């Protein structure tokens, strides 16, 4: 079915129903009939976070690129390279992947805000390279040639391309499966892939180095934690309101495999960061790996997947809370509690009201 940028026949304002994805093309941008308050609130929260990297003074950081211990400079540069690389394709992916298929006004605006701030992140990392690196052109070439960065990201890019390249002729059920997989992977990227790099940056900041970069990355980290909430809010709405539970069940094995692969790549990245003599006071390789596993456990739990790794239920990198709003860091535990409550309520209802027959 062909799409249109304005559908005068859309009846969402009458039915009070706007499916998140693959419904009727939208007409008026309806902000009167809010069908999902959580998504509306997250959009407003993102707007309240608006910031620009050029507001942050990096002059001291530029000096420290020449005077700080070489292993600290190397760690910071490799971390910034990864972030610049990832936010470059994330910035152009979020809107391009989701907006052509979104049919809910609140989700449309929230995803637009999300996409816009990812471009801010990409510009922020480029601004850091331009303002602090003695040879920014070489830094860009080094990022392109770093196979560790590309290997960490290539499966993410390939997964995103499935949705990015999806056309109108793709059968609806296949569209749904692709979107469910991509959204699950996006949530994993936001919640897991970025966190190891944030932990390294903040650990360096704890030692007194690169405070301008740390301030910049603090803004990025705050946004990415919010984006974890955004992606999960979309998944919840698709399951609970739009009846997509069966779709997520259909792709569960694929999502399980992809999330495990992402976590393994993050653990390998931790090994790479602490190789070749690199290190930092207050953060070890094992501590960083456990930080990855802490955030990974959140994803496995919220997406109702099996966690094949060591289960870490407390963040060993507590210092991260000094740089990011603690309430954003606690979102996962709150959602897990709500999930347990909902599951317990369902179980109680079944125990009280239902005789289950397990005979065949």
N, C-alpha and C positions, 0 to 999 in steps of 0.2 A: 504494500500500500504506500502510495506517495505521501510525502510530508508537506506541510505548508508552514510558513512563518506566522500566519494568522488564520485561525480557524473560526469563522463566525458561527459555526454550528456546534462548537463545544458547549456542553450543558453542565459543566462542573459547578458553575455558580448556582444552578438550580438543584442538582442532585447532591451537592456538597461532597462530591467524590472526585478526587484527582489521583489516579494511580501514579506511583513514583515513576515508572518507566513503561513505555510501549502502550500507553493509552491513546486517546485522541489528541491530535495536535492542539496546542493551546491557542486561545483567543486573547481576551484581555488579560493583562497581568493582574490576577485576582488576589489582592491582599486583604479583602474583606472576609472571605471564607477561609479561615486558617484551619486546615484539616490535620495538621501535625504541628503542635505547639513546640515540641522539642526541636524540630528542624528550624522553625522560625527563631527560637531563642539562640540556637547555635549560630545562625546567620548574624544576629545582632551582636553576639559575643565576638565574632570575628571582626565585625566592623569596629567594635570598641578597641580592638587591638591594633588598629591601623598604625603603621610605622614605616620609616624609610631609612635605609642604611646610611645615606649621606648625612643624616643628622648626627652620626657618631664620629667622634674625633679619633683618628687612627695614627696620628703623628708619632705618639710614643711607641706604638706597635711597629711602625716602620723602623725606628731606631733599634728596637729589640730584635728584629730580624737579623741584624748585624752583630748584636752584642750578647744575646741570650745563648745558653749552652747549645752546641750544635744538635744534640739529640732531641732537645725540646723544639728547636726550630724545625727539624726534620719531621717530628711527629705532627706539629701543627700544620705544616705544609701538606703532608699526605692526607690529613683529616680534611683540610679545606678543599683539596683537589677532589676527594670523593664527594663532598657535599656539593661542590660546584657542578660536577658531572651529573649527579643524580637530580638535583633541582633544575638542571637545564631541561631534561626530558620530562620531568614531572610537571613543570610549569606549562609546557605545551601539550601535555597529555590529559590532565584532569578535565578541562573544558572540552577539548576536542573529542575525548572518548565518551563522556557522559551526556553532554548537553544535547547532541542530536537525538537522543532517545528519551530524555526526561519529559514527563508530562504532568508534573506537579509544580505549581507556581513557587511554593516555598523552596522546594528542592532545586528548582531552576536558579533562583537567586542565590541560595546558599552555595551551590556548586560554582556559580560565577564568582562569588567572593573568594571561595577556596582557590579556584584557578588563578585569580588575580594575585593573591598573596604568595602563591608559589613562584610567580614571576618576580615578585619582590625579593624572595629568597635567592633566586638565581642571580639577580642583579646585586644583591648584598655580597654574595661570595665573589663575584667578578670585581666588585668595588674593593673588597679586601685584597685581592690579588693585585689590582691596579695600584692601590695606595700603599701597600706595605712590601710587596716583593721587589727586590732590586732589579729583577729582569722579568716583568710580567709576561712578555711574549714567550720566553723559555718555559715559564710555569705552565702556560696553556699547552705548549707542545709536550711537556712532561706528563700532563694529565691525559692527553690523547694516547701517549705511548705506554702508559702504565697498564700492563696486562692484568694486574691484580684488581685494579679499579674496574676494568671492563668485565672481567670474569665475575666479579661480584654483582654486576648489574645486567648482564646480557639476557638472563632469563626473565627478569622484570620487563625489559624492553620488548622481548618476544611476546610475553603475555599481554602487555598493553597493546601491541600491534594487532592482536586478534580482534579486539574491540574497535580499535582505531580504523582498521580496514574493513570492518563489517559493512555490508551493503544492504539495501532495502530488500533484495531478493532472498536474503538468508531467512530460512523458516523461523517463525516466531519462537518455537521452543528452543531452537539452537541459539537464537539471540539471547534468550533468558539464561541459558546455561553459561554462555560466554560472559555475560554481564555479571552473573553471580560469582564466577571464578575471579574475574578481574577485580571486582569490588572487595572480595576477600583478600586478594593479594595486595591491593592498595592499603587496606587496613593493616596488614602485616608489615608492609614497608614503613608506614607512618609510625607504627608502634614499636617495631623491632629494629629495622635496618638503620634508622637514623640515630638510635639511642646510644650505640657504642661510640659513635663519633662525638655525640654531645658529651658523653662521660669523659672522653679524653680531653676535649676542649676545656671543660669545667675543672678537671684535675690540674691542667696547666694553669688555669686562672687561679686556683687555690695556692699555687706557688708564687703568685704575684706577677706573672708574665701575661702579656698580650690582653690587657684589660678591655681595650676597644673591641677586639675580635670577640672576646668572651661576651661582652654586652650585646654585640650583634647576634651571636649564636644563641644567646638567651632568648632573644625575640623570636628567632626561628624555632627553637625548641618549644616555646609556649604555643606557637601556631601548630606545630606538628602534633602535639598532644591533643589539641583541639580537633585536628583533622581525624585523629583516631576516633574521637567521639562522633564526628560527622559521619564517617563511613559506617560506624556501628549503628548509628541512628537510622541510616538508610536501610541497612540490612534488617534491623528490627521491624521497620515499617513495611518493608517488602514481605517479610514473613507473616507478621501479625495482622496487617490490614489488607495487603494485596494478595494474600494466599500463595506466597512463593515458597512455603516450607518444602514442598516436594521438589522444587528446583534445586534448592540448596542441598537437599538429601541426594539428589541425582549426581551432583558434582562433588560430593563430600570426599570421596577417595582422591579425586584430582586435587582438591584444595589441600587435603592432608599431605599429599606428596609435595606440593609446591611450598607449603609453609615449612615443612621439614627441610626442604632444600634451601630455603632462604635462611633458616636458622643455622644450618651447617656452613653456609657461605659466610655468615657473620662470625661464627666461631673461627673459621679459617682466617678471616680478616684480622681478628684479634691476635692470632699467632703471627701474622705478617707484621702488624704494627710493632710488636715487641721483639722482632728479629733484627738482625744486623746492628745489634748494640743499642737499639732504641729502648728507652724506659723513662719512667717518671715517678717521682716520689709520691706515695699515697695511692697508687693505682698499679696493680700487678696484672699480668696476663690472666691468671685464674680469676681474679676479682672482676675483670672486664668481661670474661666469658660468663660468669655468674650473673652479671648485669644483663647481658643479652638473654640468658635463660629466664631471668625474672620477667622481663617484658614478653618473652615468647610464651611463658606460661599463661599470661593474660590472654593472648590471642588463642591459644589452644582451648582455654576454658570458654571464652566468649563465643567462639565459633563452634563449640561443642565437638572438638577434635580430640584424638588421643595424643597425649604428650609422651613421646618416646625418650625424652631427655631427662636429666636430673631436674626434679621439681624444685624451683627456687621461689619461695613465697614472700621474701623480703628483699628489697633492693640493697645490695651490698654497697652501692655507690650513693650513700645517703647525702653526700655533699651536693648532689644534683639539685636537691630541694632548696638549696641556697640561691639557685639561679633561675628556678622555674616555680611558678605558683604551685604550692603544695596541693591545693584542691584539684588541679589538673592531674597531678601525679597520682592522686587517690581515686580518680574516676574509675579505674578498672576494678578495684576492690569493692567499690559501691555497686557497680553493675553486676559483679559476681554474686554479691549478697542478694540483690534483687532477683537475679536469675534463680538462685537457690530457693528463695522465698516462693517464686512463681511455681517452680517445679515441685516444691513441698506442698503447695496448695492444691495442685493438680493431683498429687499422690493421695493427699488426704481425702479429696473428693472421690477418687476412685475407691479408696479403702472403705469409705462410708456408704457410697451409693451404688457401687457396681460389683457384680459378681463376674469375675474374669474367668473365662473358660479356655483352658490351655489344651484341650483334647483336639486330636486331629482325625 
